[in-house]
Amino acid sequence: MHRKKRVRYLFHQYVHDLATRPELEEFFHLVRDASSNEELAGHIKELYDELKRTHPSLSYVDEQGKLNLPTLPSKIGTSIRLYAAFAAAVLLLVSAVIFLRPGPGHTNKARYEEVIKMAAKDENKYVLLSDSTKIWINSSSKLEYPERFDGETREINLEGEAYFEVKHADKVPFIIHTGDITTTVLGTSFNIKAYPDMDRVVVAVKLGKVKISKRSQVLATLVKNQEFSVTTKLPEAHTEERILSTKIAGNWKDGYLDYEDEPIEMVVKDLKRIYGAHVTLADSSLKQERITISFLRSAGASSVLNILCKLTDKKLTKQDSIYIIH
């Protein structure tokens, strides 16, 4: 009963634009909880229906489930738009709960809403999944995953780069899809790099064991300090497997960028992605020249490029806003 009163109070504060920041955070937390709590979702729907009855001129939902708003004076437009946004959210929430509720005789497991997390060029993001798996998403990357895992597997999609600390779950494998390549684990720490502008997927293991497949073909099984790469833009997959001696998987999440015997082209692509720097290699043969280097991300593009050129006996010039490596 106390919780019901609290929800009503928070609902009132929100609708009338009186809620403090802590109250808003508490209210939105309750709304999120309602996605897995039918009783709570039902109570929120009651409050929504009550508001429709007492303020019929504000909005209404037609038989197709669409929210309709009348023409409103400008001075109250902002408040009503806030209410409309919330009403639509509640409607979707309640509809989702009703949709996910199995009917008589149905044994299908619930399908949960997909969540999409994106990291911009100048940021990293941390995500904690419902199974307690921890994920750090690198810049210019996208991660798609369900709100909850419910089944015999835990499956997500990655575009870009991410470091994983997967919560062990015996007999419930964790599967990451990067195009045609899948990485399967039960519980371990590892890094996957698969940006759209790359011609390969690179997996490096820090702890534990992972399996890498293309469609139904197993390509490799990796253990601690092993790295595997597989091409993705050729008819036949070309693979490379090696043991890492200096590079630490996922070290970027701690502010470092590590490269061990890797082509300069890959380093340059990362600098473009991370710093937004425009970098040109005057000699195309430089692309495949390999280098081992580690630097702090906070160093900036100019400093990193200068170090890179000193290590490779190259010259760095800048024209307008374009760095050129000769």
Residue pairs with C-beta under 8 A, 6 or more apart in sequence:
4 43
7 30
7 40
7 43
7 44
7 47
8 47
10 19
10 23
10 26
10 27
10 30
11 27
11 44
11 47
12 18
13 19
13 20
13 23
13 27
14 23
14 24
14 27
14 82
14 86
15 51
15 82
15 83
15 86
16 79
17 79
17 82
19 27
30 40
30 44
31 44
31 89
31 90
31 93
33 40
34 40
34 41
34 44
34 93
34 97
35 41
35 93
35 96
35 97
35 113
35 147
36 148
38 97
38 101
41 93
41 94
41 97
42 94
44 90
44 93
44 94
45 90
45 94
48 87
48 90
48 91
48 94
51 58
51 83
51 87
52 58
52 59
52 60
52 61
57 70
58 69
58 70
58 80
58 83
59 67
59 68
59 69
59 70
59 80
59 83
59 84
59 87
60 67
60 68
61 67
61 68
61 87
61 91
62 68
65 91
65 95
67 84
67 87
67 88
67 91
69 80
69 84
72 80
96 113
100 110
100 111
100 112
102 108
102 110
109 150
109 151
110 148
110 150
112 146
112 147
112 148
112 150
113 146
113 147
114 144
114 145
114 146
114 147
115 144
115 145
115 146
115 147
116 142
116 143
116 144
117 125
117 127
117 137
117 142
117 143
117 144
117 145
118 125
118 137
118 141
118 142
118 143
119 125
119 137
119 138
119 139
119 140
119 141
119 142
119 160
120 139
120 140
121 139
121 140
121 273
121 274
121 276
122 139
122 276
123 139
124 136
124 137
124 138
124 139
124 252
124 253
125 136
125 137
126 134
126 135
126 136
126 137
127 134
127 135
127 136
127 137
127 143
127 145
128 134
128 135
129 135
129 145
129 149
129 154
129 156
129 167
130 146
130 147
130 148
130 149
131 149
131 154
131 167
131 169
131 174
132 167
133 154
133 164
133 165
133 166
133 167
133 174
134 164
134 165
135 143
135 162
135 163
135 164
135 165
136 162
136 163
136 250
136 253
137 143
137 160
137 161
137 162
138 160
138 161
138 162
138 163
138 193
138 252
138 253
139 160
139 273
139 274
140 160
140 195
140 273
141 158
141 159
141 160
141 161
141 162
141 195
142 158
142 159
142 160
143 156
143 157
143 158
143 159
143 160
143 162
144 156
144 157
144 158
145 156
145 157
146 156
149 172
152 171
152 172
153 172
153 173
153 174
153 175
154 169
154 172
154 173
154 174
154 175
155 174
155 175
155 176
155 177
156 174
156 175
156 176
156 177
157 176
157 177
157 178
158 176
158 177
158 178
158 192
158 194
159 178
159 194
159 195
159 196
160 193
160 194
160 195
160 196
161 191
161 192
161 193
161 194
161 195
161 252
162 191
162 192
163 189
163 190
163 191
163 249
163 250
163 252
163 253
164 174
164 176
164 185
164 188
164 189
164 190
164 191
164 192
165 189
166 174
166 185
166 186
166 187
166 188
166 189
166 208
167 174
167 187
168 186
168 187
169 186
169 187
170 186
172 186
173 184
173 185
173 186
174 184
174 185
174 186
174 187
175 182
175 183
175 184
176 182
176 183
176 192
178 192
178 194
178 201
179 194
179 201
179 232
180 214
180 215
180 232
181 194
181 201
181 212
181 213
181 214
181 219
181 230
181 232
182 212
182 213
182 214
183 190
183 192
183 203
183 210
183 211
183 212
183 213
184 210
184 211
184 212
184 213
185 208
185 209
185 210
185 211
186 208
187 208
188 205
188 206
188 207
188 208
188 209
188 210
189 205
189 206
189 207
189 208
189 249
189 250
190 203
190 204
190 205
190 206
190 207
190 208
190 210
190 222
190 249
190 250
191 203
191 204
191 206
191 249
191 250
192 201
192 202
192 203
193 201
193 202
193 203
193 204
194 201
194 202
194 232
195 269
195 273
197 269
198 232
198 266
198 269
199 231
199 232
199 233
199 234
200 229
200 230
200 231
200 232
201 229
201 230
201 232
202 227
202 228
202 229
203 210
203 212
203 222
203 227
203 228
203 229
204 226
204 227
204 228
204 244
204 247
204 249
204 250
205 222
205 223
205 224
205 225
205 226
205 227
205 249
206 224
206 225
206 248
206 249
206 250
207 224
208 223
208 224
209 221
209 222
209 223
210 221
210 222
211 218
211 220
211 221
211 222
212 218
212 219
212 220
212 221
212 222
212 228
212 230
213 219
214 230
214 237
219 228
219 230
219 237
219 239
220 228
220 239
220 241
222 228
222 241
225 243
225 244
225 245
225 249
226 241
226 242
226 243
226 244
227 241
227 242
227 243
227 244
227 247
227 249
228 239
228 240
228 241
229 239
229 240
230 237
230 238
230 239
230 240
231 237
231 238
231 239
244 260
245 260
246 258
246 260
246 292
246 294
247 258
247 259
247 260
247 294
248 256
248 258
251 257
251 258
251 294
252 258
252 297
255 296
255 297
255 298
256 294
256 295
256 296
256 297
257 270
257 274
257 294
257 295
257 296
257 297
257 304
258 293
258 294
259 266
259 267
259 291
259 292
259 293
259 294
260 292
261 290
261 291
261 292
262 290
262 291
262 292
263 287
263 288
263 289
263 290
263 291
264 281
264 286
264 287
264 288
264 289
264 290
264 291
264 308
264 312
264 325
265 281
265 286
265 287
265 288
267 291
267 293
267 308
268 279
268 281
268 325
271 277
271 279
271 301
271 304
271 305
272 278
272 279
274 297
274 301
275 300
275 301
277 301
277 305
277 323
278 321
278 322
278 323
279 301
279 305
279 322
279 323
279 324
279 325
280 322
280 323
280 324
280 325
281 287
281 325
282 324
282 325
282 326
283 326
286 312
286 314
286 325
289 312
291 308
291 311
291 312
293 307
293 308
293 311
295 303
295 304
295 307
299 307
301 323
302 323
305 316
305 323
305 325
306 316
308 314
308 316
308 325
309 315
309 316
309 325
314 325
314 326
315 325
315 326
316 323
316 324
316 325
316 326
317 323
317 324
317 326
318 324
